[in-house]
Amino acid sequence: MVSLLIVAALAGGCGGEEQSGGSSEGEVAEQSVAEQETGTGETESTQTETTEEESVEDSDATIGETVALGNVQWTVTDAEQSDELLSIKGEYEEGSFVIADVIFANGANQDITLATPFLTVLDGEGNEFEAGIENNFTFLYPEENMFVDPVEPGTTKEGKVIFSVDPDYSHLKLQVGEGNFASDDTADIDLGL
């Protein structure tokens, strides 16, 4: 009698498992179809996100946007074109100049002294214009000059940079560097000029 009960229990349990297994197979089939449909949707979504990320990476930052390179950050807050420079001492120079208002944030663990190779203006034809040190020291107040005094770790420096450019320029952008001569990493910021 006990043997019959054990056999009956096993048979009932196996049948339940088969039935459950059968319905699981159906559920698995439905899940597979659902996953394939969702997977296709996710793939399209992922492809769209990847394309958007690539286009953002390929595009230049604009005035007001912060660009991070390694441990430093650059922001151009304004840019203007001028045909003349005038110092507080009355010195005067004519030409074609671009003056960029810049914020530099030093996130490194050492002082960074900014140098002209870290800031270059590029025009639409690929011509490069480095900041002229003489113009920056002659026509800017010391507190505005980005090349005066090193920037300490964890601090920011705000100032101006003067570039002498061709008078018939087009589509100017500022190429900024990591603040380290050993690094070739750069980013471009559209100056809107």
C-alpha positions as a Python dict, from the first residue, in 0.01 Angstrom:
ca = {
    (1, 'M'): (0, 0, 0),
    (2, 'V'): (280, 235, 89),
    (3, 'S'): (449, 134, -233),
    (4, 'L'): (140, 224, -431),
    (5, 'L'): (121, 565, -265),
    (6, 'I'): (485, 633, -346),
    (7, 'V'): (438, 526, -707),
    (8, 'A'): (121, 738, -735),
    (9, 'A'): (298, 1039, -586),
    (10, 'L'): (590, 1002, -823),
    (11, 'A'): (363, 960, -1123),
    (12, 'G'): (158, 1264, -1023),
    (13, 'G'): (473, 1467, -959),
    (14, 'C'): (624, 1369, -1293),
    (15, 'G'): (304, 1445, -1476),
    (16, 'G'): (290, 1781, -1304),
    (17, 'E'): (645, 1850, -1404),
    (18, 'E'): (575, 1750, -1761),
    (19, 'Q'): (271, 1971, -1769),
    (20, 'S'): (461, 2249, -1602),
    (21, 'G'): (753, 2184, -1838),
    (22, 'G'): (516, 2196, -2134),
    (23, 'S'): (381, 2528, -2027),
    (24, 'S'): (736, 2645, -1953),
    (25, 'E'): (836, 2554, -2308),
    (26, 'G'): (546, 2764, -2433),
    (27, 'E'): (644, 3048, -2204),
    (28, 'V'): (1006, 3015, -2310),
    (29, 'A'): (902, 3028, -2676),
    (30, 'E'): (692, 3338, -2607),
    (31, 'Q'): (978, 3496, -2411),
    (32, 'S'): (1220, 3420, -2695),
    (33, 'V'): (994, 3593, -2945),
    (34, 'A'): (947, 3885, -2707),
    (35, 'E'): (1322, 3905, -2643),
    (36, 'Q'): (1395, 3898, -3015),
    (37, 'E'): (1148, 4178, -3074),
    (38, 'T'): (1283, 4374, -2777),
    (39, 'G'): (1639, 4289, -2876),
    (40, 'T'): (1581, 4438, -3220),
    (41, 'G'): (1434, 4748, -3062),
    (42, 'E'): (1725, 4771, -2820),
    (43, 'T'): (1971, 4728, -3105),
    (44, 'E'): (1808, 5012, -3299),
    (45, 'S'): (1804, 5223, -2984),
    (46, 'T'): (2168, 5142, -2911),
    (47, 'Q'): (2266, 5223, -3269),
    (48, 'T'): (2083, 5556, -3246),
    (49, 'E'): (2253, 5639, -2915),
    (50, 'T'): (2594, 5544, -3058),
    (51, 'T'): (2538, 5762, -3364),
    (52, 'E'): (2433, 6054, -3142),
    (53, 'E'): (2742, 6007, -2922),
    (54, 'E'): (2969, 5995, -3226),
    (55, 'S'): (2815, 6312, -3370),
    (56, 'V'): (2859, 6488, -3034),
    (57, 'E'): (3222, 6376, -3018),
    (58, 'D'): (3280, 6491, -3376),
    (59, 'S'): (3124, 6832, -3320),
    (60, 'D'): (3297, 7126, -3156),
    (61, 'A'): (3198, 7267, -2821),
    (62, 'T'): (3049, 7615, -2829),
    (63, 'I'): (3084, 7928, -2620),
    (64, 'G'): (2970, 7856, -2266),
    (65, 'E'): (3031, 7479, -2286),
    (66, 'T'): (3305, 7326, -2072),
    (67, 'V'): (3556, 7093, -2235),
    (68, 'A'): (3744, 6838, -2020),
    (69, 'L'): (4087, 6711, -2120),
    (70, 'G'): (4257, 6480, -1872),
    (71, 'N'): (4264, 6667, -1542),
    (72, 'V'): (4186, 7012, -1681),
    (73, 'Q'): (3879, 7193, -1809),
    (74, 'W'): (3842, 7483, -2050),
    (75, 'T'): (3544, 7713, -2104),
    (76, 'V'): (3522, 8004, -2347),
    (77, 'T'): (3270, 8253, -2214),
    (78, 'D'): (3299, 8510, -2493),
    (79, 'A'): (3496, 8589, -2809),
    (80, 'E'): (3521, 8909, -3008),
    (81, 'Q'): (3703, 9044, -3311),
    (82, 'S'): (3891, 9373, -3294),
    (83, 'D'): (4085, 9582, -3548),
    (84, 'E'): (4291, 9754, -3282),
    (85, 'L'): (4448, 9704, -2941),
    (86, 'L'): (4506, 9982, -2688),
    (87, 'S'): (4702, 9947, -2365),
    (88, 'I'): (4657, 10146, -2045),
    (89, 'K'): (4999, 10300, -2120),
    (90, 'G'): (4868, 10437, -2449),
    (91, 'E'): (5033, 10178, -2671),
    (92, 'Y'): (4834, 10113, -2986),
    (93, 'E'): (4838, 9843, -3250),
    (94, 'E'): (4624, 9792, -3559),
    (95, 'G'): (4555, 9455, -3717),
    (96, 'S'): (4307, 9171, -3703),
    (97, 'F'): (4271, 9030, -3355),
    (98, 'V'): (4051, 8782, -3176),
    (99, 'I'): (4012, 8817, -2800),
    (100, 'A'): (3874, 8514, -2617),
    (101, 'D'): (3749, 8519, -2257),
    (102, 'V'): (3859, 8190, -2106),
    (103, 'I'): (3819, 7995, -1782),
    (104, 'F'): (4079, 7726, -1707),
    (105, 'A'): (4027, 7476, -1422),
    (106, 'N'): (4326, 7278, -1293),
    (107, 'G'): (4219, 6938, -1158),
    (108, 'A'): (4574, 6801, -1161),
    (109, 'N'): (4784, 6754, -847),
    (110, 'Q'): (5047, 7009, -952),
    (111, 'D'): (5071, 7369, -1069),
    (112, 'I'): (5016, 7430, -1441),
    (113, 'T'): (5174, 7726, -1616),
    (114, 'L'): (4980, 7800, -1932),
    (115, 'A'): (5179, 7839, -2252),
    (116, 'T'): (5086, 7950, -2602),
    (117, 'P'): (5092, 7597, -2753),
    (118, 'F'): (4798, 7505, -2525),
    (119, 'L'): (4578, 7764, -2701),
    (120, 'T'): (4559, 7793, -3078),
    (121, 'V'): (4299, 7953, -3304),
    (122, 'L'): (4215, 7759, -3620),
    (123, 'D'): (4030, 7904, -3917),
    (124, 'G'): (3801, 7722, -4159),
    (125, 'E'): (4093, 7650, -4393),
    (126, 'G'): (4307, 7488, -4124),
    (127, 'N'): (4542, 7783, -4066),
    (128, 'E'): (4674, 7805, -3709),
    (129, 'F'): (4728, 8120, -3504),
    (130, 'E'): (4901, 8098, -3164),
    (131, 'A'): (4850, 8361, -2899),
    (132, 'G'): (5110, 8635, -2924),
    (133, 'I'): (5284, 8661, -2587),
    (134, 'E'): (5388, 9022, -2647),
    (135, 'N'): (5029, 9132, -2721),
    (136, 'N'): (4897, 8948, -2417),
    (137, 'F'): (5150, 9113, -2184),
    (138, 'T'): (5120, 9459, -2344),
    (139, 'F'): (4744, 9495, -2395),
    (140, 'L'): (4597, 9302, -2099),
    (141, 'Y'): (4598, 9379, -1729),
    (142, 'P'): (4814, 9126, -1539),
    (143, 'E'): (4505, 8981, -1365),
    (144, 'E'): (4344, 8922, -1710),
    (145, 'N'): (4652, 8764, -1870),
    (146, 'M'): (4621, 8383, -1873),
    (147, 'F'): (4999, 8347, -1908),
    (148, 'V'): (5083, 8525, -1581),
    (149, 'D'): (5138, 8303, -1276),
    (150, 'P'): (5079, 7927, -1260),
    (151, 'V'): (4735, 7783, -1187),
    (152, 'E'): (4744, 7591, -858),
    (153, 'P'): (4586, 7245, -818),
    (154, 'G'): (4211, 7257, -757),
    (155, 'T'): (4178, 7620, -866),
    (156, 'T'): (4049, 7805, -1169),
    (157, 'K'): (4185, 8100, -1359),
    (158, 'E'): (3973, 8339, -1560),
    (159, 'G'): (4113, 8581, -1813),
    (160, 'K'): (4159, 8678, -2176),
    (161, 'V'): (4380, 8561, -2460),
    (162, 'I'): (4466, 8774, -2764),
    (163, 'F'): (4535, 8616, -3103),
    (164, 'S'): (4651, 8792, -3419),
    (165, 'V'): (4463, 8637, -3715),
    (166, 'D'): (4429, 8684, -4090),
    (167, 'P'): (4178, 8962, -4167),
    (168, 'D'): (3982, 8741, -4409),
    (169, 'Y'): (3932, 8453, -4166),
    (170, 'S'): (3624, 8233, -4153),
    (171, 'H'): (3478, 7993, -3898),
    (172, 'L'): (3725, 8038, -3613),
    (173, 'K'): (3760, 7786, -3334),
    (174, 'L'): (3988, 7770, -3034),
    (175, 'Q'): (4189, 7451, -2999),
    (176, 'V'): (4280, 7387, -2635),
    (177, 'G'): (4527, 7139, -2491),
    (178, 'E'): (4564, 6938, -2173),
    (179, 'G'): (4814, 7182, -2022),
    (180, 'N'): (5090, 6926, -2046),
    (181, 'F'): (5364, 6929, -2312),
    (182, 'A'): (5376, 6546, -2306),
    (183, 'S'): (5011, 6521, -2417),
    (184, 'D'): (4873, 6566, -2767),
    (185, 'D'): (4508, 6564, -2651),
    (186, 'T'): (4316, 6864, -2781),
    (187, 'A'): (3956, 6980, -2815),
    (188, 'D'): (3797, 7249, -3030),
    (189, 'I'): (3561, 7524, -2918),
    (190, 'D'): (3367, 7712, -3187),
    (191, 'L'): (3411, 8086, -3130),
    (192, 'G'): (3110, 8184, -3341),
    (193, 'L'): (3325, 8420, -3551),
}
